[in-house]
Amino acid sequence: MTNKTLTAEIDPVTLGVIAGSFNAIAKEMALVLYRMAYSSIIRESEDLGAGLFDPEGNELCESDSTPMHIGSLPGYIQGVRHFLGDDINDGDIILHNNPYYGASHTPDLAIILPIFHEGELVGFAANTGHVLDAGGMSPGLMVDVVDVYAEGKHYNAVKLYNKGVKNEDMWRHIFENVRTPKENKGDVEAMIASAKLGKKRYLELIERYGRKTIQAAEKRWMDYSEEMLRKEIEKIPDGVYKAPTGWLDDDGRNYGERLRIETSVKVEGSSLTVDLTGSSDQVETAYNVPYSGSTLPATYTIVRAILLDEANSDVFIPQNSGIFKPIKVEAPYGSIWNPKPPASCTARINQVQRLADQINLALSEVLPDKTTAGNSAHVHFNSYAGVNDESGNYWVYIEVNEGSYGGRYGKDGLDSVDNLVANTRNNPIEELEMRLPMRCTRYELRDEGAAAGKWRGGKGIVRTWEFLSDTLFTGEGDRHTDPPRGVYGGQDGLTGAMTLNPNTEREQSLHAKLTNFKIKKGDILEIRTPNAAGYGNPLEREINQVLEDVLDDYITVEQAKEVYGVVIKDDLTVDFEETKELRN
């Protein structure tokens, strides 16, 4: 196998057309994947990523789905190259998910198709998706596990198809060793269809423009992203910017022992280094973070979002491997951000959300108009499982509980959204209740007041489930002890909470992290996700905005007066004279 790079000059118009085609291909790949998938975590939540890559694994384009998926795919491809070397052939379909060789975590399976043109490797079409069950010690999710082997099956660049010939034995082995074989098989088949489409579309581009032109476009497109990011970094004064120390609740076993997060951002010219030195050592549970598959993508995503997002930039800057080059991450080996094998590292979504938020807070000192107040930085990721009495088969449901965004310069924070680096979606309640022994009795914004600020923070959600049968529950949550941080005089947000049988004699406050917790038929589970923080002095908030917040039940009349200095009369109008006196 060879992968000689051909070069050619390319004009800006042709570059723009080819780049637009790349992005369209990635989006179409994702559309095929989530439309064909069987499991709700992919089909509804869109916990997936898809794109095209060059022979070295550099990302050329990505789908509008989950940054943690697509950002990790270069690592997956490097893992495949590690295991297979040059034994990559036309017609191969490769499965990979080892978190110590590029994967984001064990349940995120990747399908990788090499693309050949005239006998030479010219790239890869690849995607990832979070399957319902990976065959580990717990159905769905898990936190308190002994090592990486307890997470489930690891597939180290396994060929499902070798030169176009299906490996029937391996195919059968994979799906006979999980609790949800039908859903997993349907998801993998959808992933294969998605990758095949990407391969087809890429070869169509080569036929239309020629291989030299396509490869020239790839290089120039990545160079462009790198150049634009470096220009933005150069606008930041050189220096080291440090976030306040953050704390994770615990590791899911040693409750009450919080884990430290130290984050600083060093800017030197056109380069930026995130230093995580001083953070907690790796832990004995799954609450660690794969370095190449999760720590790096989370960092790349938030830096790009702050400096190049469409909200902050007048020009569209593509997300590709060019973005990665100006950014370095220093994470001590043996820390929660860079664990040593065989440490488990599957329960990592809340840590990478917090990492992104810490970088955001560090840069808020020098980029007040591009950063937010503290975000919920939290996905209360839950799994529910049981055995169907009639069929004897497992049912598994993986749930995303949305958080909220902090206020930002000129805008209030968003409510009830998965934020920062996940971008997943909720599931329709009606669809869930049709097929699961669960009934949702409440799903709404939290009733506590939003964090005050010149621009207030967003609200998280409260959700309650009634269980119609005994259920195994695993909670992969956090932020029950360390609230989102207000900036520039804004209030801190609210922590999350989880309660079993609230407002009854059997009420029990639960830890954010639980593994295989037994919930009985008839029990009620309540989940509250954090409210994000406020930005700026609340006394500077526009008076009419405070009134609107009262009318919309974001705050009470009393909070308007006590926190914002705005007096609301009984007829729900503003007393401007008293307000002026109070604010002065």
MOHU-V853081 format. One line per field, one symbol per residue. burial: I if it has 16 or more other ideal C-beta (glycine too) atoms within 10 Angstrom, else O. A space follows every 50 residues. Layout:
# MOHU-V853081
burial: ???
This chain:
# MOHU-V853081
burial: OOOOOOOOOIOOOOIOOIIOIIIOIIIIIIIIIIOIIIIIIIIIIIIIII IIIIIOIIIIIIIIIIIIIIIIIIIIIOIIIOOIOOOIIIOIIIIIIIII IIIIIIIIIIIIIIIIOOOOIIIIIIIIIIIIIIIIOIIIIIIIIOOIOI IIIIIIIIIIIOOOOOIOOIIOOIIOOIIIIOIIIIIIOIIIIIIIIIIO IIIOIIOOIOIOIIIIIIIIIIOIIIOIIIOIIOOIOOOOIOIOOIIIII IIIOOOOIIOIIIIIIIOOIOIIIIIOOIIOIIIIIIIIIIIIIIIIIII IIIIIIIIOOOOOOOOIIIIIIIIIIIOIOIOOOIIIIIOOOIIIIIIII IIIIIIIIIIIIIIOOIOOIIIIIIIIIIIIIIIIIOOOOOOOIIIIIII IIIIIIIIIOOIIIIIIIIIIIIIIIIOOOOIOOOIIIOOOOOOIIOIII IIIIIIIIIIIIIIIOIOIOIIIIIIIIIIOIIIIIIIOIIIIIIIIIII IIOOOOOOOIIIIIIIOOIOOOIIIIIIIIIIIIIIOIOOIOIOOIIOII OOOIIOOOIIIOIIIIIIOOOOOIOOOOIOOOOO
